[in-house]
Every structure is written in C-alpha cells, then in structure tokens.
Amino acid sequence: MIDLRSDTVTKPSKEMMQAMFQAEVGDDVYKEDPTVNELERRVAEMFGMEDALFFPTGSMANQAAIKMHTQPGEQLICDKYAHVFNYEGGGASFNSGVSCRLLDGDRGMVTAAQVMEAINPPDFYHSALTTLVCLENTTNKGGGACYDMSTFKEVRKVCDDHNLGLHLDGARLWNALVATGQDPKEYGEIFDTISVCFSKGMGTPLGTVLTGKKEIMKKAMRVRKVLGGGMRQVGYMAAAAIYALDHNIDRLKQDHDRAKELGEVLKTLPYVIKVEEVETNIVIFEVEDELQVMDYCSSNDLIISNMGQGKLRLVTHLDYTHKDHIAVIQLFKNFITKL
Ligand SMILES: *Cc1c(COP(=O)(O)O)cnc(C)c1O
C-alpha cells in the first residue's frame, strides 16, 4: 500500500527510534526535561526568537498562539483556506472566543493590502476589534504554496501600523525554507509567534514547537496547561524532533522534486483537467470524475485525498520511496487505457 494522503503517515525510522531510546528525560511540566529544553532552545535560536515551547500538536500550538494574542470578542484575520479556520475544529471560537475575518487570497496566501482592508476601525465599537493576523507557510489547502519574504514584510508593516499581533502557522515551514532558501532568522524578525511541526515532513510521531518573542511567550506555559497540553517525560518525543532537525530537513528537497515530477506527469494525462502549481510536496489536481479516480487508485493499493469539487491531493513524504514513485507514475499513466 502506498499512502499519499498526507506527510503525517510516516513512521519513525530505526535511527530516530534509537535517538528516542537514548533520550535523557525529566518532568517537562516542571521544565526539567533536558531534551525538551534543548529542542526549544534550538528552535528559538534557529529563528532568532527569544523563547519556545513544545506542544503535542500543531493545532494546539496555533490555538495557544491565538489565545495568547487575543481577548474574547476580538477578531483575527486569515485566508479563507487557513488551517486555523478550517481544520482546528472551530477552536478559535471555542478556545479564544474570537471570530475570523476571511480573506480571498491566492492559493492560501494573502497580500498586505487585503489585510489592511479587513481591519475594523478600532474606535468603531459596533464591530469586533481586530487584534491578530494569522498567515500560513507553506499553505496546506493552498497546495503547498510559499510566500515571498517581501509580502511578510509588508504585512508586518500593516500590523505595526495597526497594533496587531502576527502569527505564522508554519506546520510546513521546513518545506518553505528548503524550497526558497529563505533565512529562518528573517522569520524571527517579522513574526511575533511561529509554530513549526515535526510530525509532517520531518517524520516524528508527534510534536510542534511554538517559538516567539518573550513578551508574548510568557503566557504560553499557562495557556498550554489550560488546553491540557502539559506533558511529563516527553523528551522521548523531543529527541525524535532533534533527530529530525539534524537529519530530515535537507532531504525535503527529494519530496519536492518527486511532487513536481508527479505534477508534470499528471499535466500530460487526458483525464486531468488542471494541476495546480507545485512548489513543495503537495500536488493538487482536478479531474472530471474524482470518485472514479479515487476508486481506481485504491483498487491499485494507492491512497490519496479527496479535497472535494473534483480536486484530488497527493503529498510526498519521508516514507515514499523511489520504487513507490515509479509505481505511482505508472499507475496514473495506465488509467488512460481504462477510460
Ligand atoms: C497539519 C497542520 C497543522 C497542525 O495539525 P495537527 O494535526 O494538529 O498537528 C496546522 N497547520 C497546518 C497548515 C497544517 O497543515
């Protein structure tokens, strides 16, 4: 079975397991787990941030960030495709009592002008007070698209001018860094908080680090506790993340190359209407009869995601081998003859 539904389906490698077994641990709720502390230090340093905190999931890290930046009744601004709005169970309203102003961006990416236009005037007390902007990089529902640093800088300027917090949902920020060659330290200069996941392209069983400026991060321990995310000897998981930092970042290029190749092949096939631009490890393509293609794939031991409205999604990852890749390409090519 080849599973291309998501890059979350990977299992820890032998070497990663070895690193986990050898981890030195302690009670992280007392901040006494040396491996967690080391991971947090490394991520903060990498992005030029002052502080960092380990979370079990990306959703919890994002939800904590939203809580840290807002008060109930306020409003955040994000793209209509944003994970924080679409895929975190309505958490922004449940956990923080905030509403989301959705922008009609391009593949999940917004512009500074769009953000500016969506800010409610702060002295107009009839509308919700805008206090936070959430951006996503790479975009998930947007098909793995990457922002330019210049757009981030422009959005930062708008946030500064209007006293708004700026959070980055960087679940797949590693992919963006590898694809663009951007300097992670520039991210630390622009964003107040950044979440980075280890359970996607990085291949660990779980874990997300929220890193940010001291002033905002001082609330993070309390908010994580409230959300039920205080964990004890979780250094075993942090060890997997440290292993991933050392071994699994550069190899993301291979995932990107394979995704691009899949995109190129799909473009040439008669049953494919459109392939969205492939920038990282996500391929979104449109077909006339998505159920027929899904059925064909599953009956040939390939699982992929149905995004609805004729769109299908493939995500390449650490456990997707060269042999799998050749087989998948052949599988999609063979489908022509079945029509
Ligand atoms: C996967 C993902 C998350 C976090 O998901 P969890 O399953 O909660 O770890 C957050 N944002 C984006 C864009 C994602 O793709």
The ligand as an SDF file (V2000), in Angstrom:
LIG
                    3D

 15 15  0  0  0  0  0  0  0  0999 V2000
   -1.1110   19.8510    9.8660 C   0  0  0  0  0  0  0  0  0  0  0  0
   -1.2570   21.3040   10.0230 C   0  0  0  0  0  0  0  0  0  0  0  0
   -1.4090   21.8790   11.2890 C   0  0  0  0  0  0  0  0  0  0  0  0
   -1.4380   21.1050   12.5820 C   0  0  0  0  0  0  0  0  0  0  0  0
   -2.0550   19.9080   12.5690 O   0  0  0  0  0  0  0  0  0  0  0  0
   -2.0370   18.8760   13.7730 P   0  0  0  0  0  0  0  0  0  0  0  0
   -2.6220   17.6830   13.1460 O   0  0  0  0  0  0  0  0  0  0  0  0
   -2.8720   19.4620   14.8480 O   0  0  0  0  0  0  0  0  0  0  0  0
   -0.6290   18.6820   14.2220 O   0  0  0  0  0  0  0  0  0  0  0  0
   -1.5140   23.2450   11.3640 C   0  0  0  0  0  0  0  0  0  0  0  0
   -1.4600   23.9990   10.2700 N   0  0  0  0  0  0  0  0  0  0  0  0
   -1.2910   23.4960    9.0430 C   0  0  0  0  0  0  0  0  0  0  0  0
   -1.1980   24.3990    7.8750 C   0  0  0  0  0  0  0  0  0  0  0  0
   -1.1940   22.1290    8.8680 C   0  0  0  0  0  0  0  0  0  0  0  0
   -1.0210   21.6260    7.6390 O   0  0  0  0  0  0  0  0  0  0  0  0
  1  2  1  0
  2  3  1  0
  2 14  2  0
  3  4  1  0
  3 10  2  0
  4  5  1  0
  5  6  1  0
  6  7  2  0
  6  8  1  0
  6  9  1  0
 10 11  1  0
 11 12  2  0
 12 13  1  0
 12 14  1  0
 14 15  1  0
M  END
$$$$
